[in-house]
Amino acid sequence: MKFRKLMGVAAVSAAVASLAACGGSSDSRPTADLRIVHAATDAPDVRVNLQNDGIDENASVRLNRLGFAQSSAFQRVRPSRYNVTVDAYLPGGVTLDGVIDETLLFERDRQWTLVATGLLDDGTFGPVVIETERAPVSAGQARVQLVHAAPGAPAVDIYLAAIEPVLPPEDDEDDDGDGGDEGGDDGEGGLDPQGLTTLDESFDCTAGEPVVVDASFGAFTDRLEVPAGDYQICVTLAASQTRVFESDIVGLRAGDDLLVSAIDSAGASLQIADNSPINLLVSFPNATSSLVLRDINDRAALNVVHAAAGVGDAEVYFAPQAAFIACVNGDEDHSDVCTDPTIPSIAFGDSLRTDVDAGSYALRVNAEGAGAAEAPIAANHLMVGQGRGYIAIAGGHAVDVEAELFPLFLERQTRPIATQASLRIVHAGSLSGPVAVFVTEAGDITDADVQFAEVAPDFTLDVRRDSGYLVLPGGDYDIRIAVPLNDGGFDVIYSESGAIDNGSILDLIIRNPDEDEGFFEVELLDIGVAIG
């Protein structure tokens, strides 16, 4: 079990407090508040509309675009009955209108939060509507409300475990710490949730009583006030000590007013066995900032692709940056980091998967048995985040005296979206030069149309570049990749037809031919879960 200090909640909530102090309206008429939270795992970005013909003859778009794991600030509205609709953005700029259509009666000095959750694919998509009183947080307290908005998680118990601050050693009298407040402990405001709290292996966040018992999907708590301080949030299966989520240390400041929603992990498609199935989404009342908390033990998935022509079988080193440099410099405590490869052998054209911890990494790729020290493919300070997916590509060629070898390191999309397919094309084929890409509905054009430049490409890609993820409606497609010729035509090096389902996440990687191939190849990686 690992513990690190989480600084995000306190830092973001301080910014929110400053925004709240300078925001608001001088209008003295009675008002109510509305906030929207996007917690629907497989839904695209959404637009929110608020309509009341008796107050405003024109529909008012209160929130133009909100993505998964994002929340809006509270919007002030006149007390009345409103029609609240949520529209989903589809590929091509069109919308699917009214995926949520609710009529709500907004009463003065009340706050309404509409949490869009569930799954579009299985028909559970819909709102959780939370109504609370607009009231200040008690002095010296932080306020938290918890929502189970993760359709993929069972009923759970939730713990909010207080952590006592750890003071500096007594013999360090001249050390002012991080140069902060020199006035000493001034009571409730003197707690420094940024620097004085640590955890050790013996801390048990489930030792006390849970603040939520047997919460099923769609359930939410009353607002809970707790003393300002440092906490760890833990989630277990209902009536069980089996943990499904453990947070980092969360610093709660006096006056914080937080909505914490358990949502499905966006990295669930990575299928890392020990990763939590949920994340926690923290929403703030007066700003559009939101914060996603991941399980402290979550790991990341790394796909390694050998697309370096002429290297032969290769070995791959992917090691924490500091330890790798220490190993290279002869540090015996880390002697295995740069001598024992992460992947001892990978054949040209293959892709292998490994799971790694979050952190900063060094990458080295060399011919099998050649070691890391003089590896021709190298990269440093590659940042890996918890619960995310990455591709490390050994690209280029060593098939002639003009060798060109290079690494590419890309983050993968990991959340399947029910209304679209996601396709990215990566150019690691150094011998071809720039390529033209054609993505069309099946049967719209032919190879000959491309060869004779009867149609224009959708885009071109230089070597070492990628297209980013293209958003496509599910359907049958022709994908062609071609090399421009001097006569204005194209040499088609890849031409494939087939169905691309909504919910798919695809990466096409262009690589050089090996010495005995004589043609370019395109590798296909598919981590998406095809929906439907």
C-alpha positions as CSV (number, residue, x, y, z in Angstrom):
1,M,0.0,0.0,0.0
2,K,1.4,3.4,-1.0
3,F,0.5,6.8,0.3
4,R,1.2,10.2,-1.2
5,K,0.0,13.7,-0.4
6,L,-3.0,14.8,-2.5
7,M,-2.9,18.6,-2.8
8,G,-5.6,19.1,-5.4
9,V,-8.7,19.5,-3.3
10,A,-7.3,22.2,-1.0
11,A,-5.7,24.0,-3.9
12,V,-8.7,24.0,-6.1
13,S,-11.1,24.8,-3.3
14,A,-9.0,27.9,-2.4
15,A,-9.3,29.1,-6.0
16,V,-13.1,28.4,-5.9
17,A,-13.4,30.4,-2.7
18,S,-11.7,33.4,-4.3
19,L,-14.0,33.1,-7.3
20,A,-17.1,33.0,-5.1
21,A,-16.0,36.1,-3.2
22,C,-15.8,38.2,-6.4
23,G,-18.7,36.5,-8.2
24,G,-22.4,36.6,-7.8
25,S,-25.0,39.1,-8.7
26,S,-26.3,42.3,-7.0
27,D,-29.8,41.4,-8.2
28,S,-31.9,41.2,-5.0
29,R,-34.8,39.1,-6.5
30,P,-35.2,35.6,-5.1
31,T,-33.2,32.9,-6.8
32,A,-32.5,29.1,-6.9
33,D,-29.4,27.3,-8.1
34,L,-28.8,24.5,-10.7
35,R,-25.7,22.5,-11.2
36,I,-25.0,19.7,-13.8
37,V,-22.6,16.8,-13.3
38,H,-21.6,14.5,-16.2
39,A,-21.1,11.0,-14.7
40,A,-22.5,8.9,-17.5
41,T,-19.6,6.5,-18.3
42,D,-20.3,5.8,-22.0
43,A,-21.9,9.2,-23.0
44,P,-20.3,11.8,-25.2
45,D,-20.1,15.5,-24.4
46,V,-23.5,17.1,-23.6
47,R,-25.3,20.4,-23.8
48,V,-27.7,21.6,-21.2
49,N,-30.8,23.7,-21.9
50,L,-33.1,25.5,-19.4
51,Q,-36.6,26.6,-20.6
52,N,-39.3,28.6,-19.0
53,D,-41.6,30.4,-21.4
54,G,-43.2,32.3,-18.6
55,I,-39.9,34.0,-17.7
56,D,-38.0,34.0,-20.9
57,E,-39.6,33.5,-24.3
58,N,-36.4,32.0,-25.7
59,A,-34.8,28.9,-24.6
60,S,-31.5,29.7,-22.7
61,V,-28.5,27.4,-23.2
62,R,-27.0,27.5,-19.7
63,L,-24.1,25.2,-20.5
64,N,-22.8,24.7,-24.0
65,R,-20.5,21.7,-23.5
66,L,-19.8,19.4,-20.6
67,G,-17.6,16.3,-20.8
68,F,-17.5,13.1,-18.8
69,A,-16.2,13.6,-15.2
70,Q,-16.9,17.3,-15.4
71,S,-19.4,19.5,-13.5
72,S,-20.7,23.0,-13.9
73,A,-20.9,25.7,-11.3
74,F,-24.2,26.4,-9.7
75,Q,-26.3,28.6,-12.1
76,R,-28.6,31.2,-10.6
77,V,-32.2,30.9,-11.9
78,R,-35.5,32.6,-11.0
79,P,-37.7,30.4,-8.8
80,S,-40.3,28.7,-11.1
81,R,-41.0,25.4,-12.9
82,Y,-38.4,24.7,-15.7
83,N,-37.9,22.2,-18.4
84,V,-34.3,20.9,-18.2
85,T,-33.1,19.0,-21.2
86,V,-29.7,17.5,-21.9
87,D,-28.6,16.9,-25.6
88,A,-25.7,14.6,-26.5
89,Y,-23.1,15.6,-29.1
90,L,-22.7,13.1,-32.0
91,P,-20.0,12.8,-34.6
92,G,-20.3,15.4,-37.4
93,G,-21.5,18.2,-35.1
94,V,-25.1,17.0,-34.8
95,T,-26.8,16.4,-31.5
96,L,-29.1,13.8,-30.1
97,D,-31.7,16.0,-28.3
98,G,-33.5,15.2,-25.1
99,V,-31.4,12.3,-23.7
100,I,-32.5,13.8,-20.4
101,D,-35.8,15.7,-20.2
102,E,-36.9,16.7,-16.7
103,T,-39.3,19.2,-15.4
104,L,-38.2,20.6,-12.1
105,L,-39.8,23.1,-9.7
106,F,-37.1,25.4,-8.4
107,E,-37.9,27.0,-5.1
108,R,-36.2,30.1,-3.7
109,D,-33.0,29.6,-1.8
110,R,-32.8,25.9,-2.8
111,Q,-30.0,24.2,-4.7
112,W,-30.5,21.5,-7.3
113,T,-27.8,19.2,-8.7
114,L,-28.7,17.0,-11.7
115,V,-26.2,14.1,-12.0
116,A,-26.3,12.5,-15.5
117,T,-25.3,8.9,-14.9
118,G,-25.9,5.3,-16.0
119,L,-25.1,3.9,-19.4
120,L,-26.5,4.8,-22.8
121,D,-25.8,1.3,-24.1
122,D,-28.0,-0.6,-21.6
123,G,-30.8,2.0,-21.1
124,T,-29.8,2.9,-17.6
125,F,-28.8,6.5,-18.6
126,G,-30.7,9.1,-16.7
127,P,-30.5,11.8,-13.9
128,V,-30.0,11.6,-10.2
129,V,-31.7,14.8,-8.9
130,I,-30.4,16.2,-5.6
131,E,-32.2,19.0,-3.8
132,T,-30.5,20.8,-0.9
133,E,-31.0,24.0,1.1
134,R,-28.7,27.0,0.2
135,A,-27.0,27.4,3.5
136,P,-23.5,28.4,4.6
137,V,-21.0,25.9,6.0
138,S,-20.6,26.0,9.8
139,A,-17.5,27.7,11.1
140,G,-14.4,25.5,11.1
141,Q,-16.2,22.8,9.2
142,A,-16.0,21.3,5.7
143,R,-19.2,20.0,4.1
144,V,-19.3,16.9,1.9
145,Q,-22.2,15.1,0.1
146,L,-21.6,11.7,-1.4
147,V,-23.3,10.2,-4.5
148,H,-23.1,6.6,-5.9
149,A,-23.1,7.4,-9.6
150,A,-21.1,4.4,-10.8
151,P,-23.4,1.9,-12.6
152,G,-20.6,-0.6,-12.8
153,A,-20.2,-0.8,-9.0
154,P,-22.3,-2.8,-6.5
155,A,-23.7,-1.5,-3.2
156,V,-20.9,0.0,-1.1
157,D,-20.0,1.4,2.3
158,I,-18.0,4.6,2.4
159,Y,-15.5,5.7,5.1
160,L,-14.2,9.2,5.7
161,A,-11.2,8.6,8.0
162,A,-9.6,11.6,9.8
163,I,-5.8,11.6,9.8
164,E,-4.0,13.3,12.7
165,P,-1.2,15.8,11.6
166,V,2.4,14.7,12.1
167,L,4.5,17.6,13.6
168,P,8.2,18.1,12.6
169,P,10.8,16.6,14.9
170,E,11.4,18.5,18.1
171,D,15.2,18.8,17.6
172,D,14.6,20.7,14.3
173,E,14.0,24.0,16.0
174,D,15.6,26.2,13.4
175,D,13.7,24.6,10.5
176,D,10.8,26.7,9.3
177,G,9.5,23.9,7.1
178,D,8.4,25.1,3.7
179,G,8.7,28.8,4.6
180,G,5.0,29.1,5.4
181,D,3.3,31.0,8.2
182,E,5.8,31.9,11.0
183,G,3.0,32.8,13.4
184,G,2.8,29.2,14.8
185,D,-0.5,27.4,15.5
186,D,-3.4,29.8,15.4
187,G,-6.1,27.3,16.1
188,E,-8.4,25.9,13.4
189,G,-6.7,28.0,10.7
190,G,-3.2,26.8,11.6
191,L,-3.6,23.3,10.3
192,D,-1.5,22.9,7.1
193,P,-3.1,20.1,5.1
194,Q,-0.3,20.6,2.5
195,G,2.7,19.7,4.6
196,L,2.2,18.2,8.1
197,T,0.3,15.0,7.4
198,T,1.7,11.6,6.4
199,L,0.4,8.0,6.5
200,D,2.1,4.8,7.2
201,E,1.4,1.2,6.5
202,S,-0.5,0.7,9.8
203,F,-3.2,3.3,9.1
204,D,-6.6,1.6,8.6
205,C,-9.2,3.9,7.0
206,T,-11.9,1.3,7.8
207,A,-11.2,1.2,11.5
208,G,-14.1,3.5,12.3
209,E,-17.7,3.5,11.3
210,P,-18.7,4.2,7.7
211,V,-20.4,7.5,6.9
212,V,-22.5,5.7,4.3
213,V,-23.9,2.1,4.6
214,D,-25.2,-0.1,1.8
215,A,-25.4,2.7,-0.8
216,S,-26.6,1.3,-4.1
217,F,-26.3,3.0,-7.6
218,G,-28.3,6.2,-7.6
219,A,-28.2,6.8,-3.8
220,F,-26.9,9.9,-2.2
221,T,-26.3,11.1,1.3
222,D,-27.4,14.2,3.2
223,R,-24.7,16.8,3.4
224,L,-22.2,15.9,6.1
225,E,-20.2,18.4,8.1
226,V,-16.8,17.4,9.4
227,P,-14.0,19.3,11.1
228,A,-11.5,20.8,8.6
229,G,-8.4,18.6,8.3
230,D,-6.9,15.7,6.4
231,Y,-8.9,12.6,5.5
232,Q,-8.7,9.4,3.5
233,I,-11.8,8.2,1.7
234,C,-12.2,4.5,1.4
235,V,-15.0,2.5,-0.2
236,T,-15.7,-1.2,0.6
237,L,-18.3,-3.7,-0.6
238,A,-21.4,-3.3,1.5
239,A,-21.2,-5.0,4.9
240,S,-17.7,-6.1,4.0
241,Q,-14.0,-5.1,4.6
242,T,-13.2,-5.8,1.0
243,R,-11.9,-2.5,-0.3
244,V,-12.8,-1.2,-3.8
245,F,-11.3,2.2,-3.5
246,E,-8.6,4.0,-1.3
247,S,-7.9,7.7,-1.9
248,D,-4.7,9.7,-1.3
249,I,-4.8,12.1,1.6
250,V,-7.5,14.7,1.0
251,G,-7.1,18.0,2.6
252,L,-10.4,19.6,3.5
253,R,-10.4,23.3,4.4
254,A,-12.9,25.1,6.6
255,G,-15.7,26.3,4.3
256,D,-15.2,23.7,1.7
257,D,-18.6,22.6,0.2
258,L,-18.0,19.5,-1.9
259,L,-20.1,17.0,-3.9
260,V,-18.2,13.7,-4.2
261,S,-19.6,11.3,-6.8
262,A,-18.4,7.8,-7.2
263,I,-18.2,7.3,-11.0
264,D,-17.1,4.4,-13.1
265,S,-13.3,4.4,-13.8
266,A,-12.7,5.7,-17.3
267,G,-9.8,3.2,-17.6
268,A,-11.9,0.1,-16.9
269,S,-11.3,-1.1,-20.5
270,L,-7.7,-1.5,-19.7
271,Q,-8.6,-4.5,-17.6
272,I,-5.9,-4.1,-15.0
273,A,-6.9,-6.7,-12.4
274,D,-6.2,-4.8,-9.2
275,N,-7.3,-1.4,-10.3
276,S,-10.4,0.1,-8.7
277,P,-13.6,0.0,-10.7
278,I,-14.4,3.6,-9.6
279,N,-13.0,7.1,-9.4
280,L,-14.3,9.9,-7.2
281,L,-15.4,13.1,-8.9
282,V,-15.2,16.2,-6.7
283,S,-17.4,19.1,-7.7
284,F,-17.2,22.6,-6.4
285,P,-20.2,25.0,-6.0
286,N,-19.0,28.2,-7.6
287,A,-16.6,27.3,-10.4
288,T,-16.5,24.9,-13.3
289,S,-13.4,23.3,-11.8
290,S,-13.7,19.6,-10.9
291,L,-11.2,17.0,-9.7
292,V,-11.0,13.3,-10.3
293,L,-9.5,11.2,-7.4
294,R,-8.1,7.8,-8.4
295,D,-7.4,4.9,-6.2
296,I,-3.9,5.2,-4.7
297,N,-2.9,1.8,-5.9
298,D,-4.1,2.1,-9.5
299,R,-1.6,1.2,-12.1
300,A,-1.3,2.1,-15.8
301,A,-1.3,-0.1,-18.9
302,L,1.6,0.1,-21.4
303,N,1.5,-1.3,-24.9
304,V,5.0,-1.6,-26.5
305,V,5.0,-1.8,-30.3
306,H,8.2,-2.9,-32.1
307,A,8.0,-1.0,-35.4
308,A,11.7,-0.5,-35.9
309,A,12.7,-2.2,-39.1
310,G,16.1,-3.9,-39.3
311,V,16.6,-4.1,-35.5
312,G,15.5,-7.7,-35.3
313,D,14.2,-9.1,-32.0
314,A,14.5,-6.3,-29.4
315,E,14.6,-5.9,-25.7
316,V,12.8,-3.0,-23.9
317,Y,13.7,-1.2,-20.7
318,F,10.9,0.9,-19.1
319,A,12.1,2.0,-15.7
320,P,11.5,4.8,-13.2
321,Q,13.6,7.7,-14.4
322,A,15.6,8.4,-11.2
323,A,16.4,4.7,-10.6
324,F,17.4,4.2,-14.2
325,I,19.9,7.1,-14.1
326,A,21.2,5.8,-10.8
327,C,21.8,2.4,-12.3
328,V,23.6,3.9,-15.3
329,N,25.8,5.8,-12.9
330,G,26.7,2.6,-11.1
331,D,24.5,2.7,-8.1
332,E,24.4,-0.9,-6.8
333,D,21.0,-0.3,-5.0
334,H,19.5,0.0,-8.5
335,S,21.8,-2.3,-10.5
336,D,19.0,-4.4,-12.0
337,V,17.0,-1.4,-13.4
338,C,19.2,-0.9,-16.4
339,T,20.4,-4.5,-16.8
340,D,17.2,-6.5,-16.5
341,P,14.8,-5.5,-19.4
342,T,11.1,-5.0,-18.7
343,I,10.4,-6.9,-21.9
344,P,13.3,-9.3,-22.6
345,S,12.3,-10.1,-26.2
346,I,9.8,-8.7,-28.7
347,A,9.7,-9.5,-32.4
348,F,9.5,-6.9,-35.1
349,G,5.8,-6.1,-35.8
350,D,4.6,-7.4,-32.4
351,S,2.9,-5.6,-29.6
352,L,3.2,-6.6,-26.0
353,R,1.4,-5.3,-22.9
354,T,2.8,-4.7,-19.4
355,D,1.3,-2.8,-16.4
356,V,3.3,-0.1,-14.6
357,D,3.0,2.3,-11.6
358,A,2.5,6.0,-12.1
359,G,5.6,8.1,-12.3
360,S,8.4,9.5,-14.5
361,Y,10.1,6.9,-16.7
362,A,13.0,6.2,-19.0
363,L,12.6,4.2,-22.1
364,R,15.3,2.3,-23.9
365,V,15.0,-0.1,-26.9
366,N,17.9,-2.1,-28.3
367,A,18.6,-5.3,-30.1
368,E,18.0,-8.3,-27.9
369,G,21.0,-8.9,-25.6
370,A,22.6,-5.5,-26.5
371,G,21.8,-3.8,-23.2
372,A,20.4,-0.4,-22.3
373,A,23.6,1.7,-22.2
374,E,24.0,2.4,-25.9
375,A,20.4,1.8,-27.0
376,P,19.6,3.7,-30.2
377,I,16.0,4.3,-29.2
378,A,15.8,6.3,-26.1
379,A,13.4,8.7,-24.3
380,N,13.4,10.3,-20.8
381,H,10.9,11.8,-18.4
382,L,7.9,10.0,-19.8
383,M,5.0,10.8,-17.5
384,V,2.6,8.0,-16.6
385,G,-0.6,8.6,-14.7
386,Q,-2.7,6.2,-12.7
387,G,-5.5,4.4,-14.4
388,R,-4.4,5.4,-17.9
389,G,-3.2,3.7,-21.0
390,Y,-0.1,4.4,-23.1
391,I,1.7,3.2,-26.3
392,A,5.5,3.2,-26.5
393,I,6.5,2.7,-30.2
394,A,10.0,1.8,-31.4
395,G,9.8,3.4,-34.8
396,G,11.9,4.1,-37.9
397,H,14.4,1.8,-39.6
398,A,18.0,0.5,-39.5
399,V,17.9,-1.3,-42.9
400,D,20.5,0.8,-44.6
401,V,23.3,3.3,-43.8
402,E,20.8,6.1,-43.5
403,A,19.3,4.6,-40.3
404,E,16.6,6.6,-38.5
405,L,15.4,5.2,-35.3
406,F,13.1,7.0,-32.8
407,P,10.6,6.5,-29.9
408,L,7.0,7.6,-29.9
409,F,5.1,7.8,-26.6
410,L,1.3,8.4,-26.7
411,E,-1.5,8.3,-24.2
412,R,-4.5,6.1,-25.3
413,Q,-8.1,6.9,-25.0
414,T,-9.6,4.4,-22.6
415,R,-13.3,5.3,-22.3
416,P,-15.5,3.7,-24.9
417,I,-18.3,6.0,-26.0
418,A,-21.6,4.5,-27.0
419,T,-22.4,7.0,-29.8
420,Q,-19.0,7.0,-31.6
421,A,-15.9,5.1,-32.6
422,S,-12.5,6.6,-32.0
423,L,-9.7,6.0,-34.5
424,R,-6.1,7.3,-34.4
425,I,-3.4,6.9,-37.0
426,V,0.2,7.0,-36.0
427,H,3.1,7.4,-38.5
428,A,6.2,5.5,-37.5
429,G,7.2,4.5,-41.1
430,S,10.2,6.7,-41.7
431,L,11.0,5.3,-45.2
432,S,7.7,6.6,-46.7
433,G,7.9,10.2,-45.9
434,P,4.6,12.1,-45.4
435,V,1.5,10.0,-46.1
436,A,-2.1,10.9,-47.2
437,V,-5.0,9.4,-45.3
438,F,-8.4,8.6,-46.7
439,V,-11.2,7.6,-44.3
440,T,-14.5,7.1,-46.2
441,E,-17.8,5.3,-45.9
442,A,-17.5,1.8,-47.5
443,G,-17.8,1.9,-51.3
444,D,-17.7,5.7,-51.7
445,I,-14.3,5.6,-53.5
446,T,-11.9,3.1,-54.9
447,D,-8.2,2.5,-54.8
448,A,-8.0,3.8,-58.4
449,D,-9.7,7.1,-57.3
450,V,-6.9,7.6,-54.8
451,Q,-4.1,6.5,-57.1
452,F,-5.1,9.0,-59.8
453,A,-5.9,11.8,-57.3
454,E,-9.6,11.8,-58.1
455,V,-10.3,12.6,-54.5
456,A,-8.5,14.7,-51.9
457,P,-7.1,13.1,-48.7
458,D,-8.8,13.8,-45.4
459,F,-5.4,14.8,-44.0
460,T,-1.7,14.2,-44.4
461,L,0.7,12.9,-41.7
462,D,4.4,13.5,-41.4
463,V,6.7,10.9,-39.9
464,R,6.6,10.7,-36.1
465,R,3.2,12.4,-36.0
466,D,-0.3,11.2,-35.3
467,S,-3.8,12.2,-36.3
468,G,-5.3,12.5,-32.8
469,Y,-8.4,10.5,-32.2
470,L,-10.9,10.9,-35.1
471,V,-14.5,10.7,-34.0
472,L,-16.6,8.5,-36.4
473,P,-20.2,7.2,-36.2
474,G,-20.2,3.5,-36.1
475,G,-20.5,1.9,-39.6
476,D,-18.7,0.4,-42.5
477,Y,-15.5,2.2,-43.6
478,D,-12.7,2.1,-46.2
479,I,-9.4,3.2,-44.8
480,R,-6.5,4.0,-47.2
481,I,-3.1,5.3,-46.5
482,A,-1.0,6.4,-49.5
483,V,2.3,7.9,-50.4
484,P,2.3,11.0,-52.6
485,L,4.0,10.6,-56.0
486,N,5.8,13.2,-58.1
487,D,3.2,13.0,-60.8
488,G,0.5,14.1,-58.3
489,G,-1.0,10.7,-57.8
490,F,-0.6,8.3,-54.9
491,D,0.8,4.9,-54.1
492,V,-1.7,3.1,-51.8
493,I,0.2,1.3,-49.1
494,Y,-2.8,0.3,-47.0
495,S,-6.4,-0.4,-48.1
496,E,-8.8,-2.1,-45.8
497,S,-12.6,-2.2,-45.5
498,G,-14.7,-3.3,-42.5
499,A,-17.1,-2.4,-39.7
500,I,-16.0,0.0,-37.0
501,D,-18.5,-0.3,-34.1
502,N,-19.6,2.4,-31.8
503,G,-17.5,2.1,-28.6
504,S,-14.4,1.0,-30.5
505,I,-11.0,2.6,-29.7
506,L,-8.5,1.9,-32.5
507,D,-4.9,2.8,-33.1
508,L,-3.5,2.2,-36.6
509,I,0.3,2.4,-36.6
510,I,2.2,2.7,-39.9
511,R,5.6,1.0,-39.9
512,N,8.3,0.3,-42.4
513,P,8.8,-3.0,-44.1
514,D,11.5,-5.3,-42.7
515,E,14.5,-6.3,-44.8
516,D,12.7,-9.2,-46.3
517,E,9.2,-7.7,-46.7
518,G,9.4,-4.9,-49.3
519,F,6.1,-3.3,-48.4
520,F,4.7,-1.1,-45.7
521,E,2.5,-2.5,-42.9
522,V,-0.1,-1.0,-40.6
523,E,-0.5,-2.5,-37.2
524,L,-3.9,-2.4,-35.5
525,L,-4.3,-2.0,-31.8
526,D,-7.8,-2.3,-30.4
527,I,-8.4,-1.8,-26.6
528,G,-12.0,-0.6,-27.0
529,V,-15.0,-2.7,-26.0
530,A,-17.2,-2.8,-29.0
531,I,-20.7,-1.8,-27.9
532,G,-23.9,-3.3,-29.2
